[in-house]
Amino acid sequence: MLVGHYGIAFAAKRAAPRTSLGTLTFAAQFADELWPILLLLGIEHVRIVPGFMKANPFEFTYYPFTHSLLAAIVWGTLIGGAYFALKRYRRGAIVIGLIVLSHWFLDLPMHPPDLPVWPGFPLKLGFGAWNSIPLTIILEGIFFLGGLVIYLRTTRARDRIGSWGLWSMVAVLLLIFLSGFFSPPPGNLPTLASFALGLWLFIPWSYWVDRHRALVIDVK
């Protein structure tokens, strides 16, 4: 899943209104933000196989440190705990930990059976929605647009940046998502990793947008 993870970040603003959208975005996409780094280091592995799945040409052969269920639990605990140590906002810390964990569960319906339960365990899970482009669009759209609606009902623009900054981010995310169905896959692994590292750009973008939006609900 791609934009669906950002939908979870948008929706989580209502559950933890004192937490910046930038932090929520970081948590929601942490597994995919860490993955290209480990890929470049040769720790995790993927094969580019055009036609492997209709909506995704990547065969993830080894990525237990970013995409196993155990890794999601450990990373969620560590990142949520670090946030609590810094901010002393218990609700925000719990929400962040759960968002990190949610990445595995949102990937579960999309991937083929390649998601590890824990490193070294032979059982791998995945329901294969990437075999259908329409189903991929529907599932991603439900989470992304649903989360965006919740964010829009939780915050309002303070100024023009709060409005066009958000909508331009939404447009870029949708462009990246939809272009993946029509563009050729990256020619090699370094190029793939470089594209994936671009996800980090949405963290400061989300912080920037959130600073220019005001809450319309009670802060807890």
C-alpha positions in Angstrom: 0.0 0.0 0.0 1.2 3.6 -0.7 -1.3 6.4 -0.3 -3.4 4.4 2.1 -0.7 4.8 4.7 -0.9 8.6 4.4 -4.7 8.3 4.9 -4.0 6.6 8.3 -1.7 9.6 9.2 -4.5 12.1 8.2 -7.1 10.2 10.2 -4.8 9.9 13.3 -4.8 13.7 13.7 -8.2 13.3 15.2 -7.1 10.7 17.7 -4.0 12.7 18.7 -4.7 16.3 17.8 -1.6 17.6 19.7 0.7 15.5 17.5 1.9 17.1 14.2 0.8 15.5 10.9 4.5 15.4 10.1 5.1 13.0 13.0 2.1 10.9 12.1 3.3 10.7 8.5 6.7 9.6 9.6 5.1 6.9 11.7 2.7 5.7 9.1 5.4 5.2 6.4 8.3 4.3 8.7 8.7 0.8 7.2 8.9 2.1 3.7 11.2 5.0 4.8 13.6 2.6 6.4 13.4 0.0 3.7 15.4 1.8 0.9 18.2 2.5 3.3 18.5 -1.2 4.2 18.2 -2.1 0.5 21.1 0.2 -0.4 23.1 -1.4 2.5 22.4 -4.9 1.1 20.6 -5.9 4.3 17.2 -6.4 2.6 16.5 -7.6 -0.9 14.0 -7.2 -3.7 13.8 -8.2 -7.4 12.4 -6.0 -10.1 10.2 -8.3 -12.2 8.0 -6.5 -14.8 4.6 -8.2 -14.8 5.2 -9.9 -11.4 1.8 -8.5 -10.2 -0.5 -6.2 -12.3 -0.2 -3.3 -9.8 3.4 -3.9 -8.6 6.5 -5.2 -10.3 8.6 -5.9 -7.2 9.2 -9.3 -5.7 10.2 -8.7 -2.1 12.5 -11.6 -1.3 13.9 -10.6 2.1 12.8 -7.7 4.3 12.1 -8.9 7.8 13.6 -5.9 9.6 11.2 -3.5 8.0 8.1 -5.5 7.0 7.7 -8.4 9.4 4.9 -8.3 12.0 7.5 -8.6 14.8 9.5 -5.7 13.4 6.4 -3.5 13.2 5.7 -4.3 16.9 9.2 -3.5 17.9 9.5 -0.3 15.8 6.1 0.9 17.0 7.1 0.4 20.6 10.5 2.2 20.2 9.1 5.1 18.2 6.1 5.5 20.4 8.3 5.3 23.5 10.7 7.9 22.1 7.9 10.2 21.3 6.5 9.9 24.8 10.0 10.6 26.3 10.3 13.8 24.2 6.7 15.1 24.4 5.1 13.5 27.5 1.9 13.1 25.5 0.7 9.7 26.3 -2.2 9.6 23.8 0.1 10.7 21.0 2.7 8.1 21.9 0.1 5.3 21.8 -1.3 6.5 18.5 2.1 6.7 16.9 3.0 3.2 18.1 -0.2 1.9 16.6 0.3 3.7 13.4 3.7 2.2 12.9 2.1 -1.2 13.5 -0.7 -0.5 11.1 1.7 -0.4 8.2 2.0 -4.2 8.3 -1.8 -4.7 8.5 -2.4 -2.3 5.6 0.2 -4.1 3.5 -1.4 -7.5 4.3 -4.3 -7.3 1.8 -2.0 -5.9 -1.0 1.1 -8.1 -1.0 1.4 -11.6 -2.3 2.4 -14.1 0.5 5.7 -12.4 1.2 5.1 -10.6 4.5 7.1 -12.3 7.3 5.6 -12.8 10.7 9.0 -12.6 12.3 12.6 -13.0 11.0 13.5 -16.5 10.2 9.9 -17.9 10.5 8.9 -19.7 7.3 5.2 -18.6 7.3 4.6 -15.5 5.1 1.3 -13.8 4.6 -0.4 -11.6 2.0 -3.7 -11.7 0.1 -2.5 -10.4 -3.3 -4.7 -7.5 -4.1 -1.9 -6.1 -6.2 -3.0 -8.7 -8.8 -5.9 -6.4 -9.6 -5.4 -2.7 -10.5 -9.1 -1.8 -9.9 -9.0 -3.5 -6.5 -5.7 -1.8 -5.6 -7.2 1.6 -6.5 -10.4 0.9 -4.5 -8.5 -0.2 -1.3 -6.0 2.6 -1.4 -8.7 5.1 -2.2 -10.9 4.1 0.8 -8.0 4.6 3.3 -6.5 7.7 1.6 -9.7 9.6 0.9 -11.4 8.5 4.2 -8.4 9.7 6.2 -8.2 13.0 4.3 -11.9 13.7 5.0 -11.3 13.1 8.7 -8.3 15.4 8.7 -10.4 18.1 6.9 -13.0 17.8 9.6 -10.4 18.0 12.3 -8.5 21.0 11.1 -9.1 24.1 9.0 -6.6 26.3 7.0 -5.2 29.3 8.9 -4.0 30.8 5.7 -3.5 30.1 2.0 -0.5 27.8 2.8 -2.7 25.7 5.0 -5.0 25.2 2.0 -2.9 24.9 -1.1 0.0 23.3 0.7 -2.3 20.4 1.7 -4.0 20.1 -1.7 -0.7 20.2 -3.5 0.6 17.4 -1.3 -2.5 15.4 -2.0 -2.1 15.9 -5.7 1.5 14.8 -5.7 0.7 11.7 -3.7 -2.1 10.7 -6.1 0.2 11.5 -9.1 2.9 9.2 -7.8 0.3 6.5 -7.0 -1.5 6.5 -10.3 1.7 7.0 -12.4 3.0 3.7 -11.1 0.3 1.8 -13.2 1.6 3.3 -16.5 5.3 4.0 -16.0 8.0 1.4 -16.6 9.6 0.0 -13.4 13.0 1.4 -12.3 15.8 -0.1 -14.3 17.9 -1.1 -11.3 17.9 -1.3 -7.5 19.8 1.9 -6.8 17.2 3.8 -8.9 14.4 2.1 -7.0 15.9 2.9 -3.7 16.4 6.5 -4.7 12.8 6.9 -5.7 11.7 5.2 -2.4 13.9 7.6 -0.4 11.7 10.4 -1.8 9.1 9.4 0.7 11.1 11.3 3.3 10.1 14.6 1.6 6.5 14.2 2.7 7.6 14.4 6.4 8.7 18.1 6.3 5.9 18.8 3.9 3.4 17.4 6.4 4.9 19.4 9.2 4.7 22.6 7.1 1.1 22.0 6.2 0.0 21.2 9.7 1.6 24.4 11.1 -0.7 26.4 8.8 -3.9 24.6 9.9 -5.9 25.0 13.1 -7.8 22.4 15.1 -11.5 22.6 15.1 -11.9 20.0 17.9 -11.1 20.1 21.6 -7.4 19.3 22.2 -6.8 16.3 24.5 
